[in-house]
Amino acid sequence: MAPSTKKRGRDDEDDGPAPSGPATKAKRAERKKRQEEVAKAEDLGLEPPARKQQRTIENTREKDVTTVEAGDEEIELDEGDDEFAAHFARRREPKVLLTTCYKPSGIMYAFLSEMLETLPCAEYYKRQGFPLKKIVKFASNRDFTDLIVFNEDRKGINGLLLVHLPDGPTAHFKISNLVLGRDIK
């Protein structure tokens, strides 16, 4: 079977002749008039007449009064009073204390060395049997911004506790299927 040379679109055999009504003729006349005006302007070295602005969803949308404009004085004052303003303005350099559960295994130390490479502002302190409340107080007194406690069960790392100092928030994350960098091939 030979490939068809017919273009996609209207099939003249099925639908009859192309539409030609008063609206179509008016559009054609407008288009022709516009083309003549553009050609005349180019011949005279002038700018062609401005085109009508196309109606789109974007330019017909009503302005939302809840959006915030850049440089709004009231919003800037509110952001200055925000409790996280110092954090987002980076007025305080992040400093992270890493520690582990009470008796970490060898795999925990390998993981900690990778975490210390990943987090340049982190320091590791041995847990030495101290309760978490004392560690939080210790870290706050030494100007740490965050505390990360890694937990393990049956020689497998299974979670981490992230505490933002001094007042929180605190989050617990579950770790599963941990693969160290040295084991990736």
N, C-alpha and C positions, 0 to 999 in steps of 0.2 A: 504494500500500500504506500503510495507516494505521500510525502508530508504536505500538509495543507499550507498554501501561501497566503491564506486569508488572515487578516489581523484579528486579534481579539476585540470584542466589543459588539456593537450593533450588528445584527444579521439582517441585511436589507431584504432578503427573501421573506423572512418571517414577519417583520414588523411594519413593512411598508416604507414609504419615503420618510426622510428626515423631517422633524417637526418644523413647521414654518407658520407661525401664527403672528399676530400683531406684537406680542411681547418679544419674540425672537427677533423680529425685524427691527424693533426699537433698540434692542441690545446691540445688534450689528451696526446700526446707524451711530449709536453712541461710541462704540469701539472705533469705528472709522473716523469719526469726528475727533476723537482723542488722538489717534495716530497722526492725523493731519496737523493738529495743534502742536504736537511734539516735533514733527518734522519742520514746521514753520519756525518754531522757536530755535531749533538747532541751526537752521539756515541763517537766522538773524544773530546767532551767538548768544542768545538769552537762555535763561533757565526754563526748562519745560514747565508747564502749569502743574501745580501740586495735584497728586492723586488723592482720591478720597481715602480716608482711613478705613481699613478693613475692620469689620466687626468680628471680634473674637471673644471667647469666654473671658480672657484675661482683661481686655480693655472695657468690657461691659460689666465686670464684677463690681459690686458695691464695696466701698472702702470699709474695712473691718476696724472698728473703733478700739478693739482690744489689742491691736498690734502696737509694739513699742518702736518709736522712732529713735534713731541714733542721736545722741546728744540731749535727750530729754532730762532736764534738770532734776525733776522729782525722782525719776528712776535712778539717776546717779547717786542721789542722797540716800535712797533706800538701799542700794547696793553697798554703799559705804558703811551703813549700820548693820549689814548682814553678818551673822555669826561666822560665816565661811569666807568673809571678805579677805582676811589675812591669808587664808589658804590659797584662794584663787589668784590673789595678787602676788603670791610667792614671796611674802615678806620674810618668811622663815624658811630656811633651807631644810628640806626633808632629811631626817636622820632616823634610821631604822635599827632597832635592836632585834636580833634573831636569837632564839633559844629553842630548846627541845623539851621533850617529855623527860621524866626522871632518869631513866637509864636507856639512852639511845644506843642503837646497834651500829655496826660498821656502815651499812647502807645509808644511814642517816647522815653520817659525817661526809660521805661522798656527795649526797644531795645538798648538804649545807655549803660545801665548797663551790658547787655550781650556782647556788643562790647568791653567794658572796660575789661571784664573778658577774652575775646578772644585775644585782643591785649595788651600784658603786657607793652609795651612801649608807650601807649596812655594816653593822658590827655584830660579831657573834660573842655571846657570853654563855658559859656553861650554866646549866640550871642549878646544880649542886643541892638539890632537894628543897629549894626555897618554894614557898607557896606563891601562886600567881599574884596575889594582892601585893606581896612584898616586891615582886619583880616589877609590877606596874609602878609602885612608888619609887623604886630605884631608877627606873627609866625616866620617869617624870622629873626627878631631881637632877638628872644628867642631861636634860634638854633633848631627849629623844622625842620625835614626833609620832612614831608608830612602833608597835611591838608585834612581832610575828612569832607565834609559838607553834612548832611543828609537832604533831602527834604521830605515834606509830603503835601498831598492835601486831604481835607475832612477827617481828622483824620486817614489817612492811609499813611504809608511810601511808597513813590513811586520812589525814586531815590537817588543817592549819587554822589557827585562831588569829585573826587580825584585829588589833586594838588600836584605835586612834587616840593618842594621848593629848591632854590629860583627862578629858571627860567623855571620850567615846566618839562615835559609835563603835560597836564591836560586831564582828562578823565571823562566822564559822564556815569554812569551806571543806567539802569532802574531796579527798584525792583518791582517784582510782586509776589503775593501769599506768602507773608511773614508770617511765623508761628514762634512765639517765643518759646524758650525752655520750658517755663512753660506750654505751651499749647500742647506740644507733649506728647502723652500717650504711 
